[in-house]
Amino acid sequence: MEFTNLDFPFCQSIELAKQIPTTGFRYHWKAEADALGLTIRIWLRDTEGVPFQTCITRIIKSQECKNESPIQEMWRRVLEKIDRQDFIIVNGN
């Protein structure tokens, strides 16, 4: 199924985090779905909440999504992170 910009007049996003017990750092994963596809960003934060290193960005085009839409693809990936990797939701809209 193909989508156009009119199908998604908004951007939906969700941010997950996971504490790294040995260091105290937090691993962050954020996904943003829109008409063009899914953008995933990954970064680390220190104990003070300051990001360090670089943010890794991956873009998955709508046609490359395994599910019917970028939003469904985002939620499939979110549930996988929560179920298999013990991430928690820290922000979403």
Secondary structure, DSSP 8 states (H G I E B T S, - for coil): ----GGG-SS-EEEEEEEE-TTT--EEEEEEEEETTEEEEEEEEE-TTS-EEEEEEEEEEEGGG-SSSSHHHHHHHHHHHHHHHH--EEEEE-
